[in-house]
Amino acid sequence: MQEIKLRDEYIKLGQALKAAGIVDSGVTAKLVIQDGKVEVNGAVEYQRGKKLYDGDVVLALGEEVRITK
C-alpha cells in the first residue's frame, strides 16, 4: 500500500491518482474514474474532484493508496 502525505487539508482524487503513479495524466485519471474503476473507502467513486482527507483509502486498478496527514 502506498501513502500520500497531504500538504493541505485535502487532495482531489484525480491528483491523488497522478501523485501515486497509478495514472500518468489527468485525462487518464478522468477516464479511469468515469469507467468505475476507482473506489474510495470501499465505494465506487465517479467524481474526479472528490476531496480526499486524512485516513481515506483509494483502490484503483489493483493498487491501494492511503491518504495521511
C-alpha positions as CSV (number, residue, x, y, z in Angstrom):
1,M,0.0,0.0,0.0
2,Q,1.3,3.4,-0.9
3,E,0.8,6.5,1.2
4,I,0.3,10.1,0.0
5,K,1.1,12.8,2.6
6,L,-1.2,15.8,2.5
7,R,0.3,19.2,2.1
8,D,-3.0,20.9,2.5
9,E,-6.3,19.9,4.2
10,Y,-7.2,17.6,1.2
11,I,-6.2,16.3,-2.2
12,K,-8.5,15.7,-5.1
13,L,-9.0,12.2,-6.4
14,G,-7.5,12.8,-9.8
15,Q,-4.5,14.5,-8.3
16,A,-4.0,11.6,-5.9
17,L,-4.0,9.0,-8.7
18,K,-1.3,11.0,-10.5
19,A,0.7,11.5,-7.3
20,A,0.7,7.8,-6.6
21,G,1.8,7.0,-10.2
22,I,-1.4,5.0,-10.9
23,V,-2.1,7.1,-13.9
24,D,0.2,9.4,-16.0
25,S,-2.2,12.3,-16.7
26,G,-5.4,14.0,-15.7
27,V,-7.1,12.7,-18.8
28,T,-6.2,9.1,-18.0
29,A,-7.4,9.7,-14.4
30,K,-10.7,11.1,-15.7
31,L,-11.3,8.0,-17.9
32,V,-10.4,5.5,-15.2
33,I,-12.7,7.3,-12.7
34,Q,-15.6,7.5,-15.3
35,D,-15.3,3.8,-16.0
36,G,-16.0,3.0,-12.4
37,K,-12.5,1.5,-11.7
38,V,-11.8,3.6,-8.6
39,E,-13.1,3.1,-5.1
40,V,-12.8,5.5,-2.2
41,N,-13.3,3.9,1.2
42,G,-14.9,0.8,-0.4
43,A,-17.5,2.7,-2.6
44,V,-17.1,3.3,-6.3
45,E,-16.4,7.0,-7.0
46,Y,-17.2,8.8,-10.2
47,Q,-16.1,12.3,-9.3
48,R,-12.6,13.3,-10.3
49,G,-12.8,16.3,-8.0
50,K,-13.7,14.2,-4.9
51,K,-11.8,15.6,-1.9
52,L,-9.8,13.1,0.0
53,Y,-8.8,13.6,3.6
54,D,-6.5,12.0,6.2
55,G,-7.5,8.4,6.6
56,D,-9.2,7.9,3.2
57,V,-8.2,4.8,1.2
58,V,-8.3,4.7,-2.6
59,L,-8.3,1.4,-4.6
60,A,-7.6,1.9,-8.3
61,L,-6.5,-0.6,-11.0
62,G,-5.5,-3.0,-8.3
63,E,-3.4,-0.5,-6.3
64,E,-4.3,0.8,-2.9
65,V,-3.3,4.2,-1.6
66,R,-3.8,5.7,1.9
67,I,-4.1,9.4,2.4
68,T,-2.2,10.6,5.5
69,K,-1.5,13.9,7.2
